[in-house]
Every structure is written in C-alpha cells, then in structure tokens.
Amino acid sequence: MSDLFFQPVTELAARLDAKEISSVELMQAVIARTKAVDGRVKAFNSFDEADALAQAAASDARRAAGQARGPLEGIPVGMKDVISVAGQPLTASSKMLANFVSPYDATATLNLRRAGAICWGRLNLDEFAMGSSTENSAFRTTCNPWDLTRVPGGSSGGSAAALAAGEAIVTLGSDTGGSIRQPAALCGVVGLKPTYGLVSRYGLIAFASSLDQIGPFGRTVEDVAITLGAIAGHDPLDSTSFNTAIPDYRAELSKRKGPWRIGIPKEYFGAGLDPEVGAAVEQAIAFYRARGCEIKEVSLPHTEYGVGVYYIIATAECSSNLARYDGIRYGHRSKQAKDVVDLYFQSRAEGFGAEVKRRIILGTYVLSSGYYDAFYLRAQKVRTLIRRDFLNAYREVDVLLTPTSPTPAFKAGAKADPLAMYLCDVYTIGVNLAGLPGISVPCGFSSGGLPIGMQLIGQPFQEAELLAIAHAYEQAHDWKARHPVVASNG
Ligand code: GLN
C-alpha cells in the first residue's frame, strides 16, 4: 500500500472503517509529510499539530463508540487562510490580519466538523485572495510541487499545492474569478467552484461578495463530491445562500451515465492558448465524442469583455469590503499615527500590500460619482449579457468544456505586469460573473512534466450532473496516479 498521505478519502475511509488505521495514525502521517516537505513547498501559513491530533483522537473515540458523524470522519481537511476556524489564526495572508485569531467557525467549517473532518492548518494564498500565483502573499510564495521554481497558481495556491504534495487529504479554497480552478489545474488536482449560493459564505473573509464561493479540492472527483456534499446547504446566516435540496453527490456519480451534449465555446480556443494545453483539451473532447457524446461548437459572444467587467465589479466590491480594516476594530494598528484620521491612513498604508491597494484605488474610482455610470453600471449590464450567453448555450448543450488556464504553471516572477497576471483568468472569470458551477479536472501533462487541467462548466445547481461528467472522464484516465516528487527539507 502506498503512502497514506497520497490516498483519496474513499480509500482512507474504508481503511478507517475496517480499523486498519486510526485517524491519529493518518494525522501523524500527514503531519510528518508536511514537516518533511513544507520547507520547500511553503503551502502552510501555520498549523497546530497538537490541536489536529486532538481532533483525530476525538474522531477515533467517536468511531469506536459507533458514533461516526459522516463521510469525512477522521479525514484531515486543509483550510485556506480566509475561512474561519474558531481559535485558529485567520490572516488572509495579509499583514493587516497577521495576528488575528478567528472567534468563530465559518458555516463551511462547522459543516465539515459535522461530517467528522479534522480542520488541518492554515493554507497560504494571495493577500485577500487577490492574485493568480500566491506571489501576493505578505508572508511567503508557495511553490508548485511539480517544479519548485514555478507558481502553484492562485489565489488558493496553498490549498492546491498542499494537496498535490500530500500535506492534506482534501482542502478548501475560495473562488472569486478562478482561485480554485486555476491552481487545481496548475497543481494537477481536482477543484470545484460551486454555483453561487450553494455553499454559505458566512465566516469567509469577503473579497467580492457577489462572486465569492467556497469550494473543495480533492485528488479525485469522488473526493470533491463527498466534500461538496458536506459543506453545501442553506444557511440563514448568509442571505445569498440558496435553499435547495442537496443530493448525495457521490451516489449520483455512477447513476448518471450520459451521453451528454457537450458545448465547446469557440472564444475559449483562440490566441494566448498554449498549444500543449489546447492539444490535451482536444484529446479530452475526443474521449467524450468516442463515448457517444454529442460535441457541438457554441458561441459566448461577450467573452472578450469578461476580464474587463470582472476587474471593475471585483475591485468595486473589494473597495467596499476592505473598508472595515480601519485599525480601530481589529487588525493592524499603526504605532506612528498622530491623530485618529492619521490612524486610518497609516494603518491601511502599513497593513495592505501593493496589489490590494491597487484594487482598492481602482474600485473606489469606478464607484465614484461621475465614473459610476461609465464603469460600474455598464459593467453590471455586460455581466448580465455574459450570463445570458451561458444560459443561451445551455438551450443546446448540457455542459461546456474549455481549458482551465491558458498555460501550465509559470515561473515565479514571470508575470510582474498586473495585466499579464489578470489574463491568467480569461477562462475562469465568466463562470463567476454568471454564478455557475465550474470544475477543473487533470487532463494531461506538458512535455516538461507540468499538469494540465480542463474545465467543465455546468448549469446552475446542477453539480450532480457536472461531477458525473467529470467522473466519467476521470474513470477512463489515470493522471491521478502520478504524484510530484518533492525532496525532503535539507
Ligand atoms: N485571479 C483573480 C483575481 O486576482 C481571481 C482571484 C480569486 O478567484 N479569488 O482577482
């Protein structure tokens, strides 16, 4: 049997049930692995070994007493450092919150606990989830386990890298414009951005509230289905949470067999797409065709406005959400300030990094009187057109298939220009603007040995179907059998 820390949830749950291993042993294996490789991967902002082992011991006791809670009983779940876990640090990888400890659990966290999971560690990200590489973290740049000189993607780079390197069994991230799917693609794991409203945002640090969603990363589509089932569901504490029945996503995987009508949006295969990524995605399309699916070219004509619209709406919402960091109520407080107004200025000047400041300034500008109509209001109108494009396409097809990221993982430092970084998300942003579910699934490797991901985009609240379509592909391919080789800390 290969290393415990590379096993999927399904395998580990069976072994825990059979009492071949205990949750404490599993947690110890994950801790040992993390200590061995995280000096190189740098996926974690922090972790609390004693707390994790205590949670594991409690899980073992429940199992022994016949009181196992749910499908994640005893499984270590790594948490992006924007999702609140009571009593643990919550930094958003920002100096602003460097010393902040969360006073309560996010609803997603509480739901994980109800399913028996162990909340494991705090995973690095781009500051306040703004970025595509984790290079905007105030603390450290996470490395891609497949090539440590490259980025893991972002903003949930720590969540993707930790999973790929065997430092967690599943992880949670958040996705505002691609932050789960793009790092999943770059690190060779599965990542799902749920339909807006499926998973509660209560206890998630807000970036752009009309776009943000929490979602799972897993080694397999099945693990993602299990984790989604645990965290999804209506929450009165989030007024945008949707009241809909949550199916047994795992059971649905094998019930739904297609054949599906798969749409290929022609705008997603143009200039800027790396030829190796394009070829891998074409092979995935050929797989579905050979399986009897109808493959149909479709058009999403407003795609070209996606990045522009996103960077108006996301920055506008971020400028409002980040106004709460004032140096008074919580977070960094400047020691230099002369008076109260100066305290606001200094605390924010010292606490926020360059990219966060850039976005606050941009967002304030597009909302200011005289510019609101020209930028913010117009962007909202185009957002509606983008959503309409998707809904029109779904009259003819069940799902859309695209690349997740235009390129495999790039070198750290390679995208110093913010615009070049923003273009990493051309294929993922439309999904958030339209509020749809999207999943990234590994679909090959570049000639240089870097993972490639494809994206499947589903209809609102049709995660069961989306996961089944992804599962059908995964069952017929064995990309997940490959793991990166990361040397132990020297
Ligand atoms: N890379 C995009 C941005 O910088 C998306 C980030 C995200 O999804 N949180 O805004």
Boltz pocket constraint, residues with backbone or C-beta under 6 A from the ligand:
constraints:
  - pocket:
      binder: B
      contacts: [[A, 128], [A, 129], [A, 130], [A, 131], [A, 132], [A, 154], [A, 155], [A, 174], [A, 175], [A, 176], [A, 177], [A, 178], [A, 179], [A, 180], [A, 207], [A, 314], [A, 421], [A, 425]]
      max_distance: 6.0
